[in-house]
Amino acid sequence: DNSSDASTMASVVSANGAHGGGGANNVDKETREAIRLGTSVDALRARKMLFLPGGPVAKHLAHNPTVLVVNDTVFAHGGLLPAHIDFGLTSINNSMSKWMRLGYHNL
């Protein structure tokens, strides 16, 4: 159960702090993130692998446009700047799709 994993990790952090081990400052970033999300480090790593560029979920999402225009409405997470328009919506969609399918090192 993920809540007991997070509880255990929180206890370890507290115990390290109580015994001079540095507490949360002595725990790596990944462990702190897992505690914040209430999950285990292994579950966090597995989720990251699914969503990282080249991962199975990223490859699935790569089939969807990043920017979509329907009639006179533009759908884009976070909005668009003039530079995005200059680059071109098709170029944005193609670049993001390739990045999500192949990852950073294959662009």
PEGI-V580380 format. One record per residue. N is the residue number from 1. SS is DSSP state (H for helix, E for strand, - for the rest). PSI is psi in whole degrees, 0 to 359 (* if undefined). NEAR is the number of other ideal C-beta (glycine too) atoms within 10 Angstrom. Layout:
N | SS | PSI | NEAR
N | SS | PSI | NEAR
This chain:
1 | - | 130 | 7
2 | H | 325 | 13
3 | H | 325 | 9
4 | H | 327 | 9
5 | H | 313 | 17
6 | H | 321 | 19
7 | H | 318 | 13
8 | H | 315 | 12
9 | H | 320 | 19
10 | H | 322 | 14
11 | H | 320 | 10
12 | H | 317 | 14
13 | H | 314 | 20
14 | H | 316 | 12
15 | H | 318 | 11
16 | H | 320 | 16
17 | H | 320 | 15
18 | H | 334 | 9
19 | - | 22 | 9
20 | - | 13 | 8
21 | - | 0 | 13
22 | - | 351 | 11
23 | H | 216 | 14
24 | H | 333 | 13
25 | H | 340 | 10
26 | H | 2 | 12
27 | - | 137 | 19
28 | - | 161 | 9
29 | H | 320 | 7
30 | H | 320 | 12
31 | H | 318 | 17
32 | H | 319 | 14
33 | H | 318 | 13
34 | H | 318 | 23
35 | H | 315 | 22
36 | H | 322 | 10
37 | H | 353 | 13
38 | - | 38 | 14
39 | - | 178 | 18
40 | - | 161 | 19
41 | H | 320 | 16
42 | H | 318 | 10
43 | H | 322 | 15
44 | H | 315 | 18
45 | H | 318 | 12
46 | H | 317 | 11
47 | H | 316 | 15
48 | H | 317 | 12
49 | H | 328 | 13
50 | H | 320 | 13
51 | H | 344 | 12
52 | - | 150 | 14
53 | - | 131 | 18
54 | - | 347 | 16
55 | - | 164 | 17
56 | H | 320 | 11
57 | H | 319 | 13
58 | H | 319 | 18
59 | H | 322 | 16
60 | H | 314 | 12
61 | H | 336 | 15
62 | - | 344 | 18
63 | - | 350 | 9
64 | - | 146 | 11
65 | - | 148 | 15
66 | - | 321 | 19
67 | E | 132 | 19
68 | E | 133 | 12
69 | E | 125 | 11
70 | E | 113 | 7
71 | - | 244 | 5
72 | - | 22 | 5
73 | E | 132 | 7
74 | E | 130 | 13
75 | E | 119 | 10
76 | E | 130 | 14
77 | - | 116 | 6
78 | - | 354 | 5
79 | - | 180 | 8
80 | - | 144 | 13
81 | - | 163 | 9
82 | H | 324 | 7
83 | H | 326 | 7
84 | H | 318 | 15
85 | H | 318 | 12
86 | H | 320 | 8
87 | H | 325 | 13
88 | - | 135 | 12
89 | H | 323 | 17
90 | H | 320 | 10
91 | H | 320 | 12
92 | H | 310 | 17
93 | H | 316 | 16
94 | H | 317 | 13
95 | H | 314 | 14
96 | H | 320 | 17
97 | H | 314 | 17
98 | H | 316 | 14
99 | H | 317 | 17
100 | H | 325 | 22
101 | H | 319 | 17
102 | H | 341 | 15
103 | - | 177 | 15
104 | H | 318 | 9
105 | H | 357 | 7
106 | H | 18 | 10
107 | - | * | 9
